[in-house]
Amino acid sequence: MAHPEPTTAERRASWTELFFDLVAVAGIGQLTHLLHRGPSWGEFGLYVLLYLAFWVVWACVTVYSNVAGDQARTALVFGCMFGLGVMMAAVAGVPDEHANAFAAMYVVVRIASSSAWGRGQLVVDWPIAQMGPGILPWIVSLWVPAPWKFVLWGVGLAIDLWIMFAVDAESYLTEAQRRMTARLRRDRRGRDRRGRAARGPATRLTALRADPAHLGERLGQYLIIVLGEGVISVIAAVSAEEWTVAVGVIGAGAFLSLIALWALTLNYGFVPRMMSAAPSTTDLSRHRVMADHCALSGAVATVAAGLGLVAAHPSGHLPAGVGWVLGGGAAAFFLVCGMGGVPSAGARWLLRWPLPCLVLALVLGWAAPHLGAVWLVLGVMVLLGAAVLSEVVRVRGTGERTAAP
């Protein structure tokens, strides 16, 4: 099977790719609308579904531009960007009148991004680029009322996630080549029976693979834009309140929490591991990198949204749902960080800070209505700050290098 020749030239994210990332993350920022009322479990479940939909679309287009490189079609990227814009505009009307518009545009963008690959090309690092059974439940949902409509969305995303992270790349490539060879043999036999000449040997598939360094830059870029959206949401909430001591403490605590998230993701955690990946990184680890990014960016986005929501309730009773958005989001962040660090640091590393911080974050989420906004934000800030301090001590002790700016 043919493989594209590797290149030693360093690739950087283009202006088009940066523009696309900004629009995609702005879509995730729109999802905060679903959480403003102190979300129920159903509303939070819908938030997760829509987040996954935005992330899958972003990832499909990101992998396309990564693999295609200079040959990437700008018109296709901008077309998908427009589709994301329609999905963003529809969020405020979900789960009511705009749900079908969201689903229809999701299907259109997924089909458009999958059509970019030429015949005989196989993207082994991103199977759903050309395996689209997860789109079918979304199409069916256009004729199904809520809440079953959203159940179908969840089924479609579950299928895509299973394909994305469970399908072995080499087995996928071998099976695709076997099916192509069998089909061409049948075609040749059919031409022979009709007395027509064969058209040459069987075509071989071209295996397309991602550029790890460039992909790492895009993944980190996405995360830092998510953090920027968090800063914007906190500023918007604080600016709408009367500036009291409580508001000032919440604003400062939220800002320091976002800085700690930056340090734990971009200096000591996920991004340094990805940016240091060699070009020989296995396909399985690339699948895991994408899985980690999906979970980590979702957790960071939820913590950022929670900080903005809590900042909008500086005094008085804090809705339980808002407390769980921040406390639960922080717990999810610590869980993802912990699981991501186990392969290199060992299971005992979980006891250093991921597991204790996870448990305490859940306690904060549960106790949020009794603690109030100020103490909840300060509690999350302390947990994140303690994790950063632990990583600083560890890195100094081991001589490990942090991420380059």
Secondary structure as a PSIPRED ss2 file (coil, helix, strand):
# PSIPRED VFORMAT (PSIPRED V4.0)

   1 M C   1.000  0.000  0.000
   2 A E   0.000  0.000  1.000
   3 H C   1.000  0.000  0.000
   4 P C   1.000  0.000  0.000
   5 E C   1.000  0.000  0.000
   6 P C   1.000  0.000  0.000
   7 T C   1.000  0.000  0.000
   8 T C   1.000  0.000  0.000
   9 A C   1.000  0.000  0.000
  10 E C   1.000  0.000  0.000
  11 R C   1.000  0.000  0.000
  12 R C   1.000  0.000  0.000
  13 A C   1.000  0.000  0.000
  14 S C   1.000  0.000  0.000
  15 W H   0.000  1.000  0.000
  16 T H   0.000  1.000  0.000
  17 E H   0.000  1.000  0.000
  18 L H   0.000  1.000  0.000
  19 F H   0.000  1.000  0.000
  20 F H   0.000  1.000  0.000
  21 D H   0.000  1.000  0.000
  22 L H   0.000  1.000  0.000
  23 V H   0.000  1.000  0.000
  24 A H   0.000  1.000  0.000
  25 V H   0.000  1.000  0.000
  26 A H   0.000  1.000  0.000
  27 G H   0.000  1.000  0.000
  28 I H   0.000  1.000  0.000
  29 G H   0.000  1.000  0.000
  30 Q H   0.000  1.000  0.000
  31 L H   0.000  1.000  0.000
  32 T H   0.000  1.000  0.000
  33 H H   0.000  1.000  0.000
  34 L H   0.000  1.000  0.000
  35 L H   0.000  1.000  0.000
  36 H C   1.000  0.000  0.000
  37 R C   1.000  0.000  0.000
  38 G C   1.000  0.000  0.000
  39 P C   1.000  0.000  0.000
  40 S C   1.000  0.000  0.000
  41 W H   0.000  1.000  0.000
  42 G H   0.000  1.000  0.000
  43 E H   0.000  1.000  0.000
  44 F H   0.000  1.000  0.000
  45 G H   0.000  1.000  0.000
  46 L H   0.000  1.000  0.000
  47 Y H   0.000  1.000  0.000
  48 V H   0.000  1.000  0.000
  49 L H   0.000  1.000  0.000
  50 L H   0.000  1.000  0.000
  51 Y H   0.000  1.000  0.000
  52 L H   0.000  1.000  0.000
  53 A H   0.000  1.000  0.000
  54 F H   0.000  1.000  0.000
  55 W H   0.000  1.000  0.000
  56 V H   0.000  1.000  0.000
  57 V H   0.000  1.000  0.000
  58 W H   0.000  1.000  0.000
  59 A H   0.000  1.000  0.000
  60 C H   0.000  1.000  0.000
  61 V H   0.000  1.000  0.000
  62 T H   0.000  1.000  0.000
  63 V H   0.000  1.000  0.000
  64 Y H   0.000  1.000  0.000
  65 S H   0.000  1.000  0.000
  66 N H   0.000  1.000  0.000
  67 V H   0.000  1.000  0.000
  68 A H   0.000  1.000  0.000
  69 G H   0.000  1.000  0.000
  70 D H   0.000  1.000  0.000
  71 Q H   0.000  1.000  0.000
  72 A C   1.000  0.000  0.000
  73 R C   1.000  0.000  0.000
  74 T H   0.000  1.000  0.000
  75 A H   0.000  1.000  0.000
  76 L H   0.000  1.000  0.000
  77 V H   0.000  1.000  0.000
  78 F H   0.000  1.000  0.000
  79 G H   0.000  1.000  0.000
  80 C H   0.000  1.000  0.000
  81 M H   0.000  1.000  0.000
  82 F H   0.000  1.000  0.000
  83 G H   0.000  1.000  0.000
  84 L H   0.000  1.000  0.000
  85 G H   0.000  1.000  0.000
  86 V H   0.000  1.000  0.000
  87 M H   0.000  1.000  0.000
  88 M H   0.000  1.000  0.000
  89 A H   0.000  1.000  0.000
  90 A H   0.000  1.000  0.000
  91 V H   0.000  1.000  0.000
  92 A C   1.000  0.000  0.000
  93 G C   1.000  0.000  0.000
  94 V C   1.000  0.000  0.000
  95 P C   1.000  0.000  0.000
  96 D C   1.000  0.000  0.000
  97 E C   1.000  0.000  0.000
  98 H C   1.000  0.000  0.000
  99 A H   0.000  1.000  0.000
 100 N H   0.000  1.000  0.000
 101 A H   0.000  1.000  0.000
 102 F H   0.000  1.000  0.000
 103 A H   0.000  1.000  0.000
 104 A H   0.000  1.000  0.000
 105 M H   0.000  1.000  0.000
 106 Y H   0.000  1.000  0.000
 107 V H   0.000  1.000  0.000
 108 V H   0.000  1.000  0.000
 109 V H   0.000  1.000  0.000
 110 R H   0.000  1.000  0.000
 111 I H   0.000  1.000  0.000
 112 A H   0.000  1.000  0.000
 113 S H   0.000  1.000  0.000
 114 S H   0.000  1.000  0.000
 115 S C   1.000  0.000  0.000
 116 A C   1.000  0.000  0.000
 117 W C   1.000  0.000  0.000
 118 G C   1.000  0.000  0.000
 119 R C   1.000  0.000  0.000
 120 G C   1.000  0.000  0.000
 121 Q E   0.000  0.000  1.000
 122 L E   0.000  0.000  1.000
 123 V E   0.000  0.000  1.000
 124 V C   1.000  0.000  0.000
 125 D C   1.000  0.000  0.000
 126 W C   1.000  0.000  0.000
 127 P H   0.000  1.000  0.000
 128 I H   0.000  1.000  0.000
 129 A H   0.000  1.000  0.000
 130 Q C   1.000  0.000  0.000
 131 M C   1.000  0.000  0.000
 132 G C   1.000  0.000  0.000
 133 P C   1.000  0.000  0.000
 134 G C   1.000  0.000  0.000
 135 I H   0.000  1.000  0.000
 136 L H   0.000  1.000  0.000
 137 P H   0.000  1.000  0.000
 138 W H   0.000  1.000  0.000
 139 I H   0.000  1.000  0.000
 140 V H   0.000  1.000  0.000
 141 S H   0.000  1.000  0.000
 142 L C   1.000  0.000  0.000
 143 W C   1.000  0.000  0.000
 144 V C   1.000  0.000  0.000
 145 P C   1.000  0.000  0.000
 146 A C   1.000  0.000  0.000
 147 P C   1.000  0.000  0.000
 148 W H   0.000  1.000  0.000
 149 K H   0.000  1.000  0.000
 150 F H   0.000  1.000  0.000
 151 V H   0.000  1.000  0.000
 152 L H   0.000  1.000  0.000
 153 W H   0.000  1.000  0.000
 154 G H   0.000  1.000  0.000
 155 V H   0.000  1.000  0.000
 156 G H   0.000  1.000  0.000
 157 L H   0.000  1.000  0.000
 158 A H   0.000  1.000  0.000
 159 I H   0.000  1.000  0.000
 160 D H   0.000  1.000  0.000
 161 L H   0.000  1.000  0.000
 162 W H   0.000  1.000  0.000
 163 I H   0.000  1.000  0.000
 164 M H   0.000  1.000  0.000
 165 F H   0.000  1.000  0.000
 166 A H   0.000  1.000  0.000
 167 V C   1.000  0.000  0.000
 168 D C   1.000  0.000  0.000
 169 A H   0.000  1.000  0.000
 170 E H   0.000  1.000  0.000
 171 S H   0.000  1.000  0.000
 172 Y H   0.000  1.000  0.000
 173 L H   0.000  1.000  0.000
 174 T H   0.000  1.000  0.000
 175 E H   0.000  1.000  0.000
 176 A H   0.000  1.000  0.000
 177 Q H   0.000  1.000  0.000
 178 R H   0.000  1.000  0.000
 179 R H   0.000  1.000  0.000
 180 M H   0.000  1.000  0.000
 181 T H   0.000  1.000  0.000
 182 A H   0.000  1.000  0.000
 183 R H   0.000  1.000  0.000
 184 L H   0.000  1.000  0.000
 185 R H   0.000  1.000  0.000
 186 R H   0.000  1.000  0.000
 187 D H   0.000  1.000  0.000
 188 R H   0.000  1.000  0.000
 189 R H   0.000  1.000  0.000
 190 G H   0.000  1.000  0.000
 191 R H   0.000  1.000  0.000
 192 D H   0.000  1.000  0.000
 193 R H   0.000  1.000  0.000
 194 R C   1.000  0.000  0.000
 195 G C   1.000  0.000  0.000
 196 R C   1.000  0.000  0.000
 197 A C   1.000  0.000  0.000
 198 A C   1.000  0.000  0.000
 199 R C   1.000  0.000  0.000
 200 G C   1.000  0.000  0.000
 201 P C   1.000  0.000  0.000
 202 A C   1.000  0.000  0.000
 203 T C   1.000  0.000  0.000
 204 R C   1.000  0.000  0.000
 205 L C   1.000  0.000  0.000
 206 T E   0.000  0.000  1.000
 207 A E   0.000  0.000  1.000
 208 L E   0.000  0.000  1.000
 209 R C   1.000  0.000  0.000
 210 A C   1.000  0.000  0.000
 211 D C   1.000  0.000  0.000
 212 P H   0.000  1.000  0.000
 213 A H   0.000  1.000  0.000
 214 H H   0.000  1.000  0.000
 215 L H   0.000  1.000  0.000
 216 G H   0.000  1.000  0.000
 217 E H   0.000  1.000  0.000
 218 R H   0.000  1.000  0.000
 219 L H   0.000  1.000  0.000
 220 G H   0.000  1.000  0.000
 221 Q H   0.000  1.000  0.000
 222 Y H   0.000  1.000  0.000
 223 L H   0.000  1.000  0.000
 224 I H   0.000  1.000  0.000
 225 I H   0.000  1.000  0.000
 226 V H   0.000  1.000  0.000
 227 L H   0.000  1.000  0.000
 228 G H   0.000  1.000  0.000
 229 E H   0.000  1.000  0.000
 230 G H   0.000  1.000  0.000
 231 V H   0.000  1.000  0.000
 232 I H   0.000  1.000  0.000
 233 S H   0.000  1.000  0.000
 234 V H   0.000  1.000  0.000
 235 I H   0.000  1.000  0.000
 236 A H   0.000  1.000  0.000
 237 A H   0.000  1.000  0.000
 238 V H   0.000  1.000  0.000
 239 S H   0.000  1.000  0.000
 240 A C   1.000  0.000  0.000
 241 E C   1.000  0.000  0.000
 242 E C   1.000  0.000  0.000
 243 W C   1.000  0.000  0.000
 244 T C   1.000  0.000  0.000
 245 V H   0.000  1.000  0.000
 246 A H   0.000  1.000  0.000
 247 V H   0.000  1.000  0.000
 248 G H   0.000  1.000  0.000
 249 V H   0.000  1.000  0.000
 250 I H   0.000  1.000  0.000
 251 G H   0.000  1.000  0.000
 252 A H   0.000  1.000  0.000
 253 G H   0.000  1.000  0.000
 254 A H   0.000  1.000  0.000
 255 F H   0.000  1.000  0.000
 256 L H   0.000  1.000  0.000
 257 S H   0.000  1.000  0.000
 258 L H   0.000  1.000  0.000
 259 I H   0.000  1.000  0.000
 260 A H   0.000  1.000  0.000
 261 L H   0.000  1.000  0.000
 262 W H   0.000  1.000  0.000
 263 A H   0.000  1.000  0.000
 264 L H   0.000  1.000  0.000
 265 T H   0.000  1.000  0.000
 266 L H   0.000  1.000  0.000
 267 N H   0.000  1.000  0.000
 268 Y C   1.000  0.000  0.000
 269 G C   1.000  0.000  0.000
 270 F H   0.000  1.000  0.000
 271 V H   0.000  1.000  0.000
 272 P H   0.000  1.000  0.000
 273 R H   0.000  1.000  0.000
 274 M H   0.000  1.000  0.000
 275 M H   0.000  1.000  0.000
 276 S C   1.000  0.000  0.000
 277 A C   1.000  0.000  0.000
 278 A C   1.000  0.000  0.000
 279 P C   1.000  0.000  0.000
 280 S C   1.000  0.000  0.000
 281 T C   1.000  0.000  0.000
 282 T C   1.000  0.000  0.000
 283 D H   0.000  1.000  0.000
 284 L H   0.000  1.000  0.000
 285 S H   0.000  1.000  0.000
 286 R H   0.000  1.000  0.000
 287 H H   0.000  1.000  0.000
 288 R H   0.000  1.000  0.000
 289 V H   0.000  1.000  0.000
 290 M H   0.000  1.000  0.000
 291 A H   0.000  1.000  0.000
 292 D H   0.000  1.000  0.000
 293 H H   0.000  1.000  0.000
 294 C H   0.000  1.000  0.000
 295 A H   0.000  1.000  0.000
 296 L H   0.000  1.000  0.000
 297 S H   0.000  1.000  0.000
 298 G H   0.000  1.000  0.000
 299 A H   0.000  1.000  0.000
 300 V H   0.000  1.000  0.000
 301 A H   0.000  1.000  0.000
 302 T H   0.000  1.000  0.000
 303 V H   0.000  1.000  0.000
 304 A H   0.000  1.000  0.000
 305 A H   0.000  1.000  0.000
 306 G H   0.000  1.000  0.000
 307 L H   0.000  1.000  0.000
 308 G H   0.000  1.000  0.000
 309 L H   0.000  1.000  0.000
 310 V H   0.000  1.000  0.000
 311 A H   0.000  1.000  0.000
 312 A C   1.000  0.000  0.000
 313 H C   1.000  0.000  0.000
 314 P C   1.000  0.000  0.000
 315 S C   1.000  0.000  0.000
 316 G C   1.000  0.000  0.000
 317 H C   1.000  0.000  0.000
 318 L C   1.000  0.000  0.000
 319 P C   1.000  0.000  0.000
 320 A H   0.000  1.000  0.000
 321 G H   0.000  1.000  0.000
 322 V H   0.000  1.000  0.000
 323 G H   0.000  1.000  0.000
 324 W H   0.000  1.000  0.000
 325 V H   0.000  1.000  0.000
 326 L H   0.000  1.000  0.000
 327 G H   0.000  1.000  0.000
 328 G H   0.000  1.000  0.000
 329 G H   0.000  1.000  0.000
 330 A H   0.000  1.000  0.000
 331 A H   0.000  1.000  0.000
 332 A H   0.000  1.000  0.000
 333 F H   0.000  1.000  0.000
 334 F H   0.000  1.000  0.000
 335 L H   0.000  1.000  0.000
 336 V H   0.000  1.000  0.000
 337 C H   0.000  1.000  0.000
 338 G H   0.000  1.000  0.000
 339 M H   0.000  1.000  0.000
 340 G H   0.000  1.000  0.000
 341 G H   0.000  1.000  0.000
 342 V H   0.000  1.000  0.000
 343 P H   0.000  1.000  0.000
 344 S H   0.000  1.000  0.000
 345 A H   0.000  1.000  0.000
 346 G C   1.000  0.000  0.000
 347 A H   0.000  1.000  0.000
 348 R H   0.000  1.000  0.000
 349 W H   0.000  1.000  0.000
 350 L H   0.000  1.000  0.000
 351 L H   0.000  1.000  0.000
 352 R C   1.000  0.000  0.000
 353 W C   1.000  0.000  0.000
 354 P H   0.000  1.000  0.000
 355 L H   0.000  1.000  0.000
 356 P H   0.000  1.000  0.000
 357 C H   0.000  1.000  0.000
 358 L H   0.000  1.000  0.000
 359 V H   0.000  1.000  0.000
 360 L H   0.000  1.000  0.000
 361 A H   0.000  1.000  0.000
 362 L H   0.000  1.000  0.000
 363 V H   0.000  1.000  0.000
 364 L H   0.000  1.000  0.000
 365 G H   0.000  1.000  0.000
 366 W H   0.000  1.000  0.000
 367 A H   0.000  1.000  0.000
 368 A H   0.000  1.000  0.000
 369 P H   0.000  1.000  0.000
 370 H H   0.000  1.000  0.000
 371 L H   0.000  1.000  0.000
 372 G C   1.000  0.000  0.000
 373 A H   0.000  1.000  0.000
 374 V H   0.000  1.000  0.000
 375 W H   0.000  1.000  0.000
 376 L H   0.000  1.000  0.000
 377 V H   0.000  1.000  0.000
 378 L H   0.000  1.000  0.000
 379 G H   0.000  1.000  0.000
 380 V H   0.000  1.000  0.000
 381 M H   0.000  1.000  0.000
 382 V H   0.000  1.000  0.000
 383 L H   0.000  1.000  0.000
 384 L H   0.000  1.000  0.000
 385 G H   0.000  1.000  0.000
 386 A H   0.000  1.000  0.000
 387 A H   0.000  1.000  0.000
 388 V H   0.000  1.000  0.000
 389 L H   0.000  1.000  0.000
 390 S H   0.000  1.000  0.000
 391 E H   0.000  1.000  0.000
 392 V H   0.000  1.000  0.000
 393 V H   0.000  1.000  0.000
 394 R H   0.000  1.000  0.000
 395 V H   0.000  1.000  0.000
 396 R H   0.000  1.000  0.000
 397 G H   0.000  1.000  0.000
 398 T H   0.000  1.000  0.000
 399 G C   1.000  0.000  0.000
 400 E C   1.000  0.000  0.000
 401 R C   1.000  0.000  0.000
 402 T C   1.000  0.000  0.000
 403 A C   1.000  0.000  0.000
 404 A C   1.000  0.000  0.000
 405 P C   1.000  0.000  0.000
